[in-house]
Amino acid sequence: MSNKYKVRAYCSSRQCDYVHQEDVVRAINSETSYALALSYNEAQMKPSCPKCGEAMAFYAHSIIDEPWLP
């Protein structure tokens, strides 16, 4: 089994549809990815969206293998 826990980013502006194409960071478990996303969102300095310039927002993302599926 190779579960993957990640933090991903998107533009925080409601008018912009930009989504970062790569994972920001990989974590060791879902709790860590959630905690990292929270701390990135609470940081004073955030990266700017390359499309519109607004601040980026972060979220935890998990891919869980399901061994019973082919």
All heavy atoms as TSV, in Angstrom:
chain	resi	resn	atom	element	x	y	z
A	1	MET	N	N	0.833	-1.174	0.000
A	1	MET	CA	C	0.000	0.000	0.000
A	1	MET	C	C	0.886	1.249	0.000
A	1	MET	O	O	1.879	1.310	0.701
A	1	MET	CB	C	-0.874	-0.019	1.256
A	1	MET	CG	C	-2.280	0.302	0.945
A	1	MET	SD	S	-3.513	-0.363	2.061
A	1	MET	CE	C	-3.323	0.534	3.515
A	2	SER	N	N	0.530	2.230	-0.780
A	2	SER	CA	C	1.326	3.453	-0.827
A	2	SER	C	C	0.423	4.675	-0.732
A	2	SER	O	O	0.181	5.363	-1.714
A	2	SER	CB	C	2.162	3.501	-2.099
A	2	SER	OG	O	1.309	3.544	-3.219
A	3	ASN	N	N	-0.109	4.912	0.453
A	3	ASN	CA	C	-0.935	6.086	0.671
A	3	ASN	C	C	-0.083	7.340	0.535
A	3	ASN	O	O	1.090	7.340	0.885
A	3	ASN	CB	C	-1.569	6.038	2.055
A	3	ASN	CG	C	-2.493	4.854	2.210
A	3	ASN	OD1	O	-3.025	4.341	1.240
A	3	ASN	ND2	N	-2.677	4.408	3.422
A	4	LYS	N	N	-0.678	8.392	0.026
A	4	LYS	CA	C	0.037	9.642	-0.169
A	4	LYS	C	C	-0.734	10.768	0.505
A	4	LYS	O	O	-1.931	10.898	0.311
A	4	LYS	CB	C	0.207	9.928	-1.652
A	4	LYS	CG	C	1.054	8.893	-2.356
A	4	LYS	CD	C	1.085	9.144	-3.847
A	4	LYS	CE	C	1.855	8.086	-4.569
A	4	LYS	NZ	N	1.163	6.827	-4.712
A	5	TYR	N	N	-0.021	11.553	1.297
A	5	TYR	CA	C	-0.611	12.689	2.007
A	5	TYR	C	C	0.124	13.933	1.547
A	5	TYR	O	O	1.343	13.994	1.574
A	5	TYR	CB	C	-0.473	12.495	3.510
A	5	TYR	CG	C	-1.028	11.174	3.967
A	5	TYR	CD1	C	-0.190	10.091	4.186
A	5	TYR	CD2	C	-2.389	10.997	4.126
A	5	TYR	CE1	C	-0.700	8.866	4.581
A	5	TYR	CE2	C	-2.908	9.780	4.514
A	5	TYR	CZ	C	-2.060	8.718	4.745
A	5	TYR	OH	O	-2.565	7.508	5.123
A	6	LYS	N	N	-0.631	14.940	1.107
A	6	LYS	CA	C	-0.036	16.098	0.462
A	6	LYS	C	C	-0.703	17.380	0.918
A	6	LYS	O	O	-1.787	17.362	1.482
A	6	LYS	CB	C	-0.199	15.980	-1.054
A	6	LYS	CG	C	0.319	14.687	-1.626
A	6	LYS	CD	C	-0.056	14.542	-3.059
A	6	LYS	CE	C	0.492	13.236	-3.600
A	6	LYS	NZ	N	0.347	13.154	-5.024
A	7	VAL	N	N	-0.040	18.489	0.624
A	7	VAL	CA	C	-0.630	19.815	0.755
A	7	VAL	C	C	-0.608	20.421	-0.641
A	7	VAL	O	O	0.416	20.377	-1.332
A	7	VAL	CB	C	0.160	20.700	1.742
A	7	VAL	CG1	C	-0.400	22.111	1.762
A	7	VAL	CG2	C	0.131	20.093	3.139
A	8	ARG	N	N	-1.728	20.933	-1.052
A	8	ARG	CA	C	-1.853	21.562	-2.372
A	8	ARG	C	C	-2.300	23.008	-2.211
A	8	ARG	O	O	-2.745	23.400	-1.150
A	8	ARG	CB	C	-2.836	20.790	-3.240
A	8	ARG	CG	C	-2.304	19.418	-3.600
A	8	ARG	CD	C	-3.183	18.742	-4.587
A	8	ARG	NE	N	-2.557	17.509	-5.050
A	8	ARG	CZ	C	-3.157	16.632	-5.812
A	8	ARG	NH1	N	-4.393	16.839	-6.222
A	8	ARG	NH2	N	-2.524	15.542	-6.187
A	9	ALA	N	N	-2.213	23.787	-3.285
A	9	ALA	CA	C	-2.529	25.213	-3.221
A	9	ALA	C	C	-3.471	25.624	-4.347
A	9	ALA	O	O	-3.504	25.003	-5.411
A	9	ALA	CB	C	-1.249	26.029	-3.304
A	10	TYR	N	N	-4.210	26.697	-4.086
A	10	TYR	CA	C	-5.092	27.301	-5.086
A	10	TYR	C	C	-5.190	28.790	-4.777
A	10	TYR	O	O	-4.810	29.239	-3.689
A	10	TYR	CB	C	-6.479	26.650	-5.089
A	10	TYR	CG	C	-7.241	26.855	-3.799
A	10	TYR	CD1	C	-8.181	27.873	-3.682
A	10	TYR	CD2	C	-7.015	26.039	-2.697
A	10	TYR	CE1	C	-8.879	28.063	-2.500
A	10	TYR	CE2	C	-7.705	26.222	-1.520
A	10	TYR	CZ	C	-8.628	27.239	-1.427
A	10	TYR	OH	O	-9.304	27.437	-0.249
A	11	CYS	N	N	-5.699	29.569	-5.692
A	11	CYS	CA	C	-5.852	31.005	-5.483
A	11	CYS	C	C	-7.025	31.256	-4.540
A	11	CYS	O	O	-8.086	30.648	-4.673
A	11	CYS	CB	C	-6.086	31.724	-6.806
A	11	CYS	SG	S	-6.244	33.515	-6.593
A	12	SER	N	N	-6.828	32.157	-3.576
A	12	SER	CA	C	-7.878	32.437	-2.596
A	12	SER	C	C	-8.943	33.398	-3.117
A	12	SER	O	O	-9.973	33.581	-2.478
A	12	SER	CB	C	-7.254	32.993	-1.314
A	12	SER	OG	O	-6.599	34.214	-1.579
A	13	SER	N	N	-8.728	34.003	-4.276
A	13	SER	CA	C	-9.698	34.931	-4.849
A	13	SER	C	C	-10.892	34.167	-5.427
A	13	SER	O	O	-10.721	33.153	-6.099
A	13	SER	CB	C	-9.039	35.757	-5.949
A	13	SER	OG	O	-10.006	36.515	-6.636
A	14	ARG	N	N	-12.079	34.672	-5.190
A	14	ARG	CA	C	-13.285	34.018	-5.739
A	14	ARG	C	C	-13.407	34.217	-7.249
A	14	ARG	O	O	-14.077	33.454	-7.917
A	14	ARG	CB	C	-14.537	34.558	-5.056
A	14	ARG	CG	C	-14.639	34.145	-3.629
A	14	ARG	CD	C	-15.892	34.711	-2.995
A	14	ARG	NE	N	-15.905	34.408	-1.585
A	14	ARG	CZ	C	-16.869	33.732	-0.993
A	14	ARG	NH1	N	-17.898	33.316	-1.683
A	14	ARG	NH2	N	-16.810	33.494	0.285
A	15	GLN	N	N	-12.769	35.245	-7.777
A	15	GLN	CA	C	-12.857	35.522	-9.213
A	15	GLN	C	C	-11.833	34.723	-10.024
A	15	GLN	O	O	-11.941	34.646	-11.237
A	15	GLN	CB	C	-12.656	37.013	-9.490
A	15	GLN	CG	C	-13.801	37.893	-9.031
A	15	GLN	CD	C	-13.782	38.171	-7.538
A	15	GLN	OE1	O	-12.740	38.111	-6.908
A	15	GLN	NE2	N	-14.947	38.468	-6.985
A	16	CYS	N	N	-10.842	34.160	-9.372
A	16	CYS	CA	C	-9.757	33.467	-10.076
A	16	CYS	C	C	-9.943	31.956	-9.951
A	16	CYS	O	O	-10.362	31.452	-8.916
A	16	CYS	CB	C	-8.411	33.887	-9.486
A	16	CYS	SG	S	-6.989	33.203	-10.344
A	17	ASP	N	N	-9.592	31.228	-10.997
A	17	ASP	CA	C	-9.742	29.769	-10.981
A	17	ASP	C	C	-8.397	29.045	-10.988
A	17	ASP	O	O	-8.324	27.863	-11.294
A	17	ASP	CB	C	-10.584	29.313	-12.167
A	17	ASP	CG	C	-9.969	29.681	-13.507
A	17	ASP	OD1	O	-8.935	30.382	-13.536
A	17	ASP	OD2	O	-10.520	29.281	-14.535
A	18	TYR	N	N	-7.316	29.754	-10.637
A	18	TYR	CA	C	-5.976	29.156	-10.684
A	18	TYR	C	C	-5.812	28.083	-9.606
A	18	TYR	O	O	-6.158	28.278	-8.449
A	18	TYR	CB	C	-4.901	30.222	-10.502
A	18	TYR	CG	C	-3.503	29.644	-10.490
A	18	TYR	CD1	C	-2.868	29.301	-11.682
A	18	TYR	CD2	C	-2.833	29.412	-9.299
A	18	TYR	CE1	C	-1.597	28.757	-11.687
A	18	TYR	CE2	C	-1.557	28.870	-9.290
A	18	TYR	CZ	C	-0.949	28.541	-10.479
A	18	TYR	OH	O	0.310	27.994	-10.479
A	19	VAL	N	N	-5.276	26.934	-10.006
A	19	VAL	CA	C	-4.919	25.851	-9.092
A	19	VAL	C	C	-3.476	25.483	-9.380
A	19	VAL	O	O	-3.104	25.259	-10.531
A	19	VAL	CB	C	-5.831	24.619	-9.287
A	19	VAL	CG1	C	-5.382	23.471	-8.405
A	19	VAL	CG2	C	-7.275	24.977	-9.006
A	20	HIS	N	N	-2.655	25.434	-8.327
A	20	HIS	CA	C	-1.247	25.079	-8.478
A	20	HIS	C	C	-1.158	23.641	-8.986
A	20	HIS	O	O	-1.792	22.746	-8.441
A	20	HIS	CB	C	-0.545	25.225	-7.131
A	20	HIS	CG	C	0.931	25.086	-7.189
A	20	HIS	ND1	N	1.737	26.012	-7.812
A	20	HIS	CD2	C	1.760	24.139	-6.712
A	20	HIS	CE1	C	2.991	25.640	-7.708
A	20	HIS	NE2	N	3.038	24.498	-7.046
A	21	GLN	N	N	-0.383	23.409	-10.040
A	21	GLN	CA	C	-0.340	22.107	-10.703
A	21	GLN	C	C	0.466	21.051	-9.955
A	21	GLN	O	O	0.325	19.870	-10.218
A	21	GLN	CB	C	0.218	22.263	-12.116
A	21	GLN	CG	C	-0.650	23.110	-13.013
A	21	GLN	CD	C	-2.030	22.506	-13.226
A	21	GLN	OE1	O	-2.168	21.315	-13.423
A	21	GLN	NE2	N	-3.048	23.325	-13.171
A	22	GLU	N	N	1.334	21.461	-9.031
A	22	GLU	CA	C	2.174	20.511	-8.314
A	22	GLU	C	C	1.843	20.538	-6.823
A	22	GLU	O	O	1.332	21.527	-6.313
A	22	GLU	CB	C	3.646	20.873	-8.516
A	22	GLU	CG	C	4.071	20.863	-9.965
A	22	GLU	CD	C	5.446	21.473	-10.163
A	22	GLU	OE1	O	6.103	21.792	-9.168
A	22	GLU	OE2	O	5.837	21.630	-11.319
A	23	ASP	N	N	2.180	19.454	-6.134
A	23	ASP	CA	C	1.997	19.416	-4.689
A	23	ASP	C	C	2.978	20.383	-4.043
A	23	ASP	O	O	4.122	20.502	-4.470
A	23	ASP	CB	C	2.255	18.009	-4.147
A	23	ASP	CG	C	1.317	16.982	-4.764
A	23	ASP	OD1	O	0.179	17.356	-5.097
A	23	ASP	OD2	O	1.725	15.828	-4.917
A	24	VAL	N	N	2.542	21.066	-3.000
A	24	VAL	CA	C	3.418	21.986	-2.285
A	24	VAL	C	C	4.383	21.196	-1.410
A	24	VAL	O	O	5.568	21.483	-1.367
A	24	VAL	CB	C	2.581	22.966	-1.430
A	24	VAL	CG1	C	3.471	23.837	-0.568
A	24	VAL	CG2	C	1.699	23.812	-2.328
A	25	VAL	N	N	3.855	20.177	-0.712
A	25	VAL	CA	C	4.679	19.345	0.157
A	25	VAL	C	C	3.994	17.999	0.338
A	25	VAL	O	O	2.776	17.898	0.221
A	25	VAL	CB	C	4.925	20.042	1.526
A	25	VAL	CG1	C	3.668	20.116	2.343
A	25	VAL	CG2	C	6.029	19.380	2.311
A	26	ARG	N	N	4.793	16.961	0.588
A	26	ARG	CA	C	4.245	15.647	0.936
A	26	ARG	C	C	4.435	15.454	2.426
A	26	ARG	O	O	5.454	15.836	2.983
A	26	ARG	CB	C	4.958	14.541	0.161
A	26	ARG	CG	C	4.546	14.558	-1.309
A	26	ARG	CD	C	5.100	13.426	-2.073
A	26	ARG	NE	N	4.539	12.160	-1.602
A	26	ARG	CZ	C	4.822	10.999	-2.132
A	26	ARG	NH1	N	5.660	10.924	-3.129
A	26	ARG	NH2	N	4.286	9.901	-1.659
A	27	ALA	N	N	3.467	14.839	3.075
A	27	ALA	CA	C	3.505	14.640	4.519
A	27	ALA	C	C	3.510	13.149	4.845
A	27	ALA	O	O	3.287	12.307	3.970
A	27	ALA	CB	C	2.302	15.315	5.164
A	28	ILE	N	N	3.723	12.827	6.125
A	28	ILE	CA	C	3.816	11.427	6.520
A	28	ILE	C	C	2.458	10.806	6.838
A	28	ILE	O	O	2.302	9.602	6.778
A	28	ILE	CB	C	4.758	11.246	7.728
A	28	ILE	CG1	C	4.287	12.072	8.911
A	28	ILE	CG2	C	6.170	11.598	7.334
A	28	ILE	CD1	C	5.058	11.806	10.184
A	29	ASN	N	N	1.466	11.644	7.172
A	29	ASN	CA	C	0.124	11.124	7.451
A	29	ASN	C	C	-0.902	12.240	7.245
A	29	ASN	O	O	-0.536	13.389	6.992
A	29	ASN	CB	C	0.040	10.515	8.857
A	29	ASN	CG	C	0.409	11.480	9.951
A	29	ASN	OD1	O	0.221	12.690	9.827
A	29	ASN	ND2	N	0.955	10.959	11.030
A	30	SER	N	N	-2.175	11.904	7.372
A	30	SER	CA	C	-3.222	12.890	7.103
A	30	SER	C	C	-3.238	14.003	8.137
A	30	SER	O	O	-3.506	15.157	7.803
A	30	SER	CB	C	-4.590	12.209	7.034
A	30	SER	OG	O	-4.902	11.591	8.260
A	31	GLU	N	N	-2.928	13.685	9.393
A	31	GLU	CA	C	-2.902	14.703	10.436
A	31	GLU	C	C	-1.821	15.752	10.156
A	31	GLU	O	O	-2.024	16.946	10.335
A	31	GLU	CB	C	-2.679	14.081	11.819
A	31	GLU	CG	C	-3.830	13.226	12.306
A	31	GLU	CD	C	-3.773	11.791	11.789
A	31	GLU	OE1	O	-2.806	11.418	11.090
A	31	GLU	OE2	O	-4.718	11.036	12.088
A	32	THR	N	N	-0.664	15.283	9.709
A	32	THR	CA	C	0.432	16.196	9.402
A	32	THR	C	C	0.099	17.065	8.201
A	32	THR	O	O	0.360	18.270	8.217
A	32	THR	CB	C	1.731	15.408	9.138
A	32	THR	OG1	O	2.002	14.574	10.258
A	32	THR	CG2	C	2.896	16.336	8.897
A	33	SER	N	N	-0.492	16.494	7.162
A	33	SER	CA	C	-0.840	17.300	5.988
A	33	SER	C	C	-1.893	18.347	6.346
A	33	SER	O	O	-1.816	19.490	5.893
A	33	SER	CB	C	-1.303	16.422	4.826
A	33	SER	OG	O	-2.497	15.768	5.117
A	34	TYR	N	N	-2.853	17.986	7.199
A	34	TYR	CA	C	-3.870	18.942	7.639
A	34	TYR	C	C	-3.235	20.060	8.471
A	34	TYR	O	O	-3.522	21.243	8.259
A	34	TYR	CB	C	-4.947	18.209	8.443
A	34	TYR	CG	C	-6.065	19.099	8.909
A	34	TYR	CD1	C	-7.030	19.546	8.015
A	34	TYR	CD2	C	-6.148	19.506	10.230
A	34	TYR	CE1	C	-8.056	20.370	8.431
A	34	TYR	CE2	C	-7.166	20.327	10.659
A	34	TYR	CZ	C	-8.120	20.762	9.759
A	34	TYR	OH	O	-9.116	21.587	10.177
A	35	ALA	N	N	-2.351	19.697	9.398
A	35	ALA	CA	C	-1.684	20.691	10.241
A	35	ALA	C	C	-0.805	21.627	9.411
A	35	ALA	O	O	-0.767	22.838	9.661
A	35	ALA	CB	C	-0.859	20.002	11.323
A	36	LEU	N	N	-0.095	21.084	8.420
A	36	LEU	CA	C	0.733	21.925	7.554
A	36	LEU	C	C	-0.127	22.898	6.745
A	36	LEU	O	O	0.219	24.073	6.613
A	36	LEU	CB	C	1.564	21.058	6.614
A	36	LEU	CG	C	2.751	20.347	7.238
A	36	LEU	CD1	C	3.330	19.322	6.269
A	36	LEU	CD2	C	3.812	21.341	7.663
A	37	ALA	N	N	-1.242	22.421	6.206
A	37	ALA	CA	C	-2.129	23.301	5.443
A	37	ALA	C	C	-2.656	24.426	6.331
A	37	ALA	O	O	-2.694	25.590	5.915
A	37	ALA	CB	C	-3.283	22.506	4.842
A	38	LEU	N	N	-3.045	24.100	7.557
A	38	LEU	CA	C	-3.513	25.133	8.489
A	38	LEU	C	C	-2.426	26.158	8.780
A	38	LEU	O	O	-2.678	27.367	8.754
A	38	LEU	CB	C	-3.972	24.509	9.805
A	38	LEU	CG	C	-5.331	23.831	9.814
A	38	LEU	CD1	C	-5.595	23.211	11.184
A	38	LEU	CD2	C	-6.430	24.805	9.463
A	39	SER	N	N	-1.222	25.684	9.051
A	39	SER	CA	C	-0.150	26.627	9.380
A	39	SER	C	C	0.240	27.479	8.170
A	39	SER	O	O	0.530	28.665	8.314
A	39	SER	CB	C	1.062	25.898	9.957
A	39	SER	OG	O	1.619	25.027	9.023
A	40	TYR	N	N	0.230	26.915	6.962
A	40	TYR	CA	C	0.509	27.711	5.761
A	40	TYR	C	C	-0.567	28.782	5.569
A	40	TYR	O	O	-0.266	29.902	5.183
A	40	TYR	CB	C	0.586	26.838	4.517
A	40	TYR	CG	C	1.792	25.938	4.437
A	40	TYR	CD1	C	1.803	24.851	3.582
A	40	TYR	CD2	C	2.932	26.161	5.200
A	40	TYR	CE1	C	2.905	24.013	3.491
A	40	TYR	CE2	C	4.026	25.326	5.118
A	40	TYR	CZ	C	4.012	24.257	4.265
A	40	TYR	OH	O	5.099	23.428	4.167
A	41	ASN	N	N	-1.828	28.433	5.838
A	41	ASN	CA	C	-2.916	29.403	5.687
A	41	ASN	C	C	-2.852	30.508	6.730
A	41	ASN	O	O	-3.325	31.617	6.489
A	41	ASN	CB	C	-4.273	28.703	5.732
A	41	ASN	CG	C	-4.585	27.986	4.444
A	41	ASN	OD1	O	-4.248	28.460	3.369
A	41	ASN	ND2	N	-5.208	26.835	4.544
A	42	GLU	N	N	-2.293	30.230	7.895
A	42	GLU	CA	C	-2.183	31.234	8.952
A	42	GLU	C	C	-0.925	32.087	8.833
A	42	GLU	O	O	-0.794	33.086	9.537
A	42	GLU	CB	C	-2.216	30.548	10.318
A	42	GLU	CG	C	-3.553	29.925	10.637
A	42	GLU	CD	C	-3.550	29.112	11.917
A	42	GLU	OE1	O	-2.482	28.993	12.557
A	42	GLU	OE2	O	-4.612	28.604	12.272
A	43	ALA	N	N	0.000	31.729	7.970
A	43	ALA	CA	C	1.249	32.475	7.815
A	43	ALA	C	C	0.974	33.894	7.324
A	43	ALA	O	O	0.033	34.133	6.553
A	43	ALA	CB	C	2.169	31.751	6.844
A	44	GLN	N	N	1.785	34.829	7.772
A	44	GLN	CA	C	1.634	36.236	7.360
A	44	GLN	C	C	1.982	36.427	5.884
A	44	GLN	O	O	1.295	37.145	5.176
A	44	GLN	CB	C	2.540	37.124	8.224
A	44	GLN	CG	C	2.158	37.132	9.686
A	44	GLN	CD	C	0.785	37.736	9.916
A	44	GLN	OE1	O	0.387	38.675	9.248
A	44	GLN	NE2	N	0.059	37.174	10.863
A	45	MET	N	N	3.053	35.814	5.442
A	45	MET	CA	C	3.497	35.951	4.055
A	45	MET	C	C	3.092	34.698	3.282
A	45	MET	O	O	3.484	33.599	3.639
A	45	MET	CB	C	5.009	36.123	3.993
A	45	MET	CG	C	5.517	37.370	4.685
A	45	MET	SD	S	4.977	38.897	3.904
A	45	MET	CE	C	5.800	38.794	2.345
A	46	LYS	N	N	2.295	34.891	2.252
A	46	LYS	CA	C	1.870	33.775	1.397
A	46	LYS	C	C	2.305	34.060	-0.032
A	46	LYS	O	O	2.371	35.215	-0.447
A	46	LYS	CB	C	0.353	33.627	1.440
A	46	LYS	CG	C	-0.172	33.240	2.786
A	46	LYS	CD	C	-1.675	33.114	2.747
A	46	LYS	CE	C	-2.179	32.914	4.155
A	46	LYS	NZ	N	-3.594	33.101	4.278
A	47	PRO	N	N	2.568	33.017	-0.802
A	47	PRO	CA	C	2.896	33.250	-2.206
A	47	PRO	C	C	1.707	33.869	-2.943
A	47	PRO	O	O	0.552	33.652	-2.572
A	47	PRO	CB	C	3.210	31.862	-2.750
A	47	PRO	CG	C	2.900	30.891	-1.682
A	47	PRO	CD	C	2.587	31.629	-0.433
A	48	SER	N	N	2.009	34.628	-3.966
A	48	SER	CA	C	0.970	35.267	-4.774
A	48	SER	C	C	0.573	34.371	-5.932
A	48	SER	O	O	1.397	33.643	-6.481
A	48	SER	CB	C	1.472	36.596	-5.327
A	48	SER	OG	O	1.782	37.474	-4.286
A	49	CYS	N	N	-0.673	34.467	-6.311
A	49	CYS	CA	C	-1.180	33.730	-7.466
A	49	CYS	C	C	-0.504	34.279	-8.724
A	49	CYS	O	O	-0.489	35.493	-8.948
A	49	CYS	CB	C	-2.687	33.905	-7.558
A	49	CYS	SG	S	-3.424	33.212	-9.051
A	50	PRO	N	N	0.052	33.411	-9.571
A	50	PRO	CA	C	0.692	33.898	-10.793
A	50	PRO	C	C	-0.304	34.439	-11.821
A	50	PRO	O	O	0.074	35.169	-12.729
A	50	PRO	CB	C	1.420	32.669	-11.333
A	50	PRO	CG	C	0.807	31.506	-10.669
A	50	PRO	CD	C	0.209	31.979	-9.385
A	51	LYS	N	N	-1.576	34.117	-11.652
A	51	LYS	CA	C	-2.594	34.556	-12.617
A	51	LYS	C	C	-3.166	35.926	-12.263
A	51	LYS	O	O	-3.306	36.779	-13.125
A	51	LYS	CB	C	-3.698	33.503	-12.686
A	51	LYS	CG	C	-4.702	33.714	-13.792
A	51	LYS	CD	C	-5.617	32.517	-13.901
A	51	LYS	CE	C	-6.637	32.685	-14.992
A	51	LYS	NZ	N	-7.543	31.535	-15.076
A	52	CYS	N	N	-3.494	36.147	-10.954
A	52	CYS	CA	C	-4.151	37.408	-10.589
A	52	CYS	C	C	-3.418	38.198	-9.503
A	52	CYS	O	O	-3.755	39.346	-9.262
A	52	CYS	CB	C	-5.588	37.149	-10.146
A	52	CYS	SG	S	-5.722	36.375	-8.513
A	53	GLY	N	N	-2.472	37.581	-8.795
A	53	GLY	CA	C	-1.700	38.290	-7.787
A	53	GLY	C	C	-2.231	38.204	-6.368
A	53	GLY	O	O	-1.595	38.689	-5.442
A	54	GLU	N	N	-3.402	37.613	-6.171
A	54	GLU	CA	C	-3.944	37.444	-4.820
A	54	GLU	C	C	-3.162	36.365	-4.073
A	54	GLU	O	O	-2.408	35.607	-4.671
A	54	GLU	CB	C	-5.424	37.059	-4.880
A	54	GLU	CG	C	-6.329	38.152	-5.375
A	54	GLU	CD	C	-6.442	39.312	-4.406
A	54	GLU	OE1	O	-6.472	39.079	-3.187
A	54	GLU	OE2	O	-6.467	40.458	-4.884
A	55	ALA	N	N	-3.389	36.258	-2.774
A	55	ALA	CA	C	-2.693	35.259	-1.955
A	55	ALA	C	C	-3.190	33.854	-2.281
A	55	ALA	O	O	-4.362	33.654	-2.609
A	55	ALA	CB	C	-2.919	35.552	-0.479
A	56	MET	N	N	-2.290	32.901	-2.177
A	56	MET	CA	C	-2.647	31.501	-2.373
A	56	MET	C	C	-3.222	30.942	-1.074
A	56	MET	O	O	-2.919	31.424	0.016
A	56	MET	CB	C	-1.413	30.691	-2.778
A	56	MET	CG	C	-0.800	31.106	-4.098
A	56	MET	SD	S	-1.858	30.782	-5.518
A	56	MET	CE	C	-1.630	29.029	-5.691
A	57	ALA	N	N	-4.057	29.931	-1.176
A	57	ALA	CA	C	-4.605	29.209	-0.026
A	57	ALA	C	C	-4.178	27.752	-0.156
A	57	ALA	O	O	-3.900	27.262	-1.251
A	57	ALA	CB	C	-6.123	29.322	-0.004
A	58	PHE	N	N	-4.140	27.046	0.976
A	58	PHE	CA	C	-3.615	25.688	1.001
A	58	PHE	C	C	-4.643	24.729	1.583
A	58	PHE	O	O	-5.448	25.112	2.423
A	58	PHE	CB	C	-2.329	25.650	1.839
A	58	PHE	CG	C	-1.280	26.570	1.296
A	58	PHE	CD1	C	-1.207	27.885	1.732
A	58	PHE	CD2	C	-0.389	26.138	0.339
A	58	PHE	CE1	C	-0.251	28.746	1.227
A	58	PHE	CE2	C	0.571	26.988	-0.171
A	58	PHE	CZ	C	0.643	28.296	0.273
A	59	TYR	N	N	-4.600	23.465	1.123
A	59	TYR	CA	C	-5.499	22.441	1.645
A	59	TYR	C	C	-4.798	21.094	1.674
A	59	TYR	O	O	-3.880	20.835	0.911
A	59	TYR	CB	C	-6.793	22.367	0.821
A	59	TYR	CG	C	-6.602	21.908	-0.609
A	59	TYR	CD1	C	-6.816	20.578	-0.961
A	59	TYR	CD2	C	-6.225	22.792	-1.602
A	59	TYR	CE1	C	-6.649	20.144	-2.271
A	59	TYR	CE2	C	-6.060	22.380	-2.911
A	59	TYR	CZ	C	-6.274	21.055	-3.236
A	59	TYR	OH	O	-6.104	20.643	-4.525
A	60	ALA	N	N	-5.243	20.251	2.607
A	60	ALA	CA	C	-4.699	18.897	2.718
A	60	ALA	C	C	-5.368	18.017	1.679
A	60	ALA	O	O	-6.566	18.145	1.397
A	60	ALA	CB	C	-4.946	18.357	4.117
A	61	HIS	N	N	-4.591	17.111	1.105
A	61	HIS	CA	C	-5.099	16.198	0.077
A	61	HIS	C	C	-4.504	14.821	0.345
A	61	HIS	O	O	-3.311	14.703	0.604
A	61	HIS	CB	C	-4.692	16.693	-1.308
A	61	HIS	CG	C	-5.118	15.788	-2.409
A	61	HIS	ND1	N	-6.425	15.706	-2.826
A	61	HIS	CD2	C	-4.423	14.918	-3.163
A	61	HIS	CE1	C	-6.494	14.831	-3.818
A	61	HIS	NE2	N	-5.300	14.332	-4.034
A	62	SER	N	N	-5.338	13.796	0.313
A	62	SER	CA	C	-4.857	12.428	0.557
A	62	SER	C	C	-5.276	11.508	-0.565
A	62	SER	O	O	-6.382	11.640	-1.100
A	62	SER	CB	C	-5.417	11.879	1.870
A	62	SER	OG	O	-5.016	12.675	2.945
A	63	ILE	N	N	-4.397	10.586	-0.908
A	63	ILE	CA	C	-4.716	9.519	-1.855
A	63	ILE	C	C	-4.550	8.229	-1.081
A	63	ILE	O	O	-3.445	7.885	-0.658
A	63	ILE	CB	C	-3.782	9.552	-3.079
A	63	ILE	CG1	C	-3.925	10.871	-3.816
A	63	ILE	CG2	C	-4.068	8.352	-3.991
A	63	ILE	CD1	C	-2.919	11.078	-4.912
A	64	ILE	N	N	-5.644	7.537	-0.853
A	64	ILE	CA	C	-5.635	6.320	-0.059
A	64	ILE	C	C	-5.822	5.122	-0.989
A	64	ILE	O	O	-6.815	5.063	-1.731
A	64	ILE	CB	C	-6.756	6.338	0.996
A	64	ILE	CG1	C	-6.730	7.617	1.820
A	64	ILE	CG2	C	-6.688	5.105	1.866
A	64	ILE	CD1	C	-5.471	7.836	2.626
A	65	ASP	N	N	-4.861	4.225	-0.971
A	65	ASP	CA	C	-4.986	2.997	-1.763
A	65	ASP	C	C	-6.069	2.111	-1.160
A	65	ASP	O	O	-6.193	1.986	0.035
A	65	ASP	CB	C	-3.674	2.211	-1.768
A	65	ASP	CG	C	-2.629	2.860	-2.660
A	65	ASP	OD1	O	-3.014	3.682	-3.501
A	65	ASP	OD2	O	-1.443	2.529	-2.489
A	66	GLU	N	N	-6.848	1.527	-2.040
A	66	GLU	CA	C	-7.908	0.607	-1.615
A	66	GLU	C	C	-7.552	-0.773	-2.167
A	66	GLU	O	O	-7.781	-1.050	-3.346
A	66	GLU	CB	C	-9.245	1.088	-2.121
A	66	GLU	CG	C	-9.621	2.451	-1.542
A	66	GLU	CD	C	-10.914	2.993	-2.104
A	66	GLU	OE1	O	-11.585	2.300	-2.889
A	66	GLU	OE2	O	-11.257	4.117	-1.750
A	67	PRO	N	N	-6.983	-1.641	-1.335
A	67	PRO	CA	C	-6.454	-2.923	-1.837
A	67	PRO	C	C	-7.499	-3.861	-2.422
A	67	PRO	O	O	-7.160	-4.760	-3.172
A	67	PRO	CB	C	-5.808	-3.538	-0.585
A	67	PRO	CG	C	-6.414	-2.841	0.561
A	67	PRO	CD	C	-6.841	-1.476	0.086
A	68	TRP	N	N	-8.759	-3.641	-2.126
A	68	TRP	CA	C	-9.788	-4.538	-2.656
A	68	TRP	C	C	-10.205	-4.160	-4.064
A	68	TRP	O	O	-10.941	-4.902	-4.714
A	68	TRP	CB	C	-11.013	-4.552	-1.738
A	68	TRP	CG	C	-11.609	-3.205	-1.541
A	68	TRP	CD1	C	-12.538	-2.593	-2.329
A	68	TRP	CD2	C	-11.310	-2.271	-0.509
A	68	TRP	NE1	N	-12.837	-1.351	-1.867
A	68	TRP	CE2	C	-12.085	-1.133	-0.731
A	68	TRP	CE3	C	-10.452	-2.274	0.583
A	68	TRP	CZ2	C	-12.033	-0.002	0.092
A	68	TRP	CZ3	C	-10.413	-1.169	1.399
A	68	TRP	CH2	C	-11.193	-0.056	1.143
A	69	LEU	N	N	-9.746	-3.026	-4.589
A	69	LEU	CA	C	-10.075	-2.633	-5.951
A	69	LEU	C	C	-8.946	-3.045	-6.888
A	69	LEU	O	O	-7.784	-3.034	-6.514
A	69	LEU	CB	C	-10.261	-1.113	-6.035
A	69	LEU	CG	C	-11.458	-0.572	-5.239
A	69	LEU	CD1	C	-11.493	0.957	-5.343
A	69	LEU	CD2	C	-12.748	-1.142	-5.744
A	70	PRO	N	N	-9.271	-3.411	-8.132
A	70	PRO	CA	C	-8.235	-3.839	-9.088
A	70	PRO	C	C	-7.325	-2.708	-9.505
A	70	PRO	O	O	-7.584	-1.598	-9.451
A	70	PRO	CB	C	-9.013	-4.373	-10.260
A	70	PRO	CG	C	-10.404	-3.881	-10.117
A	70	PRO	CD	C	-10.591	-3.496	-8.680
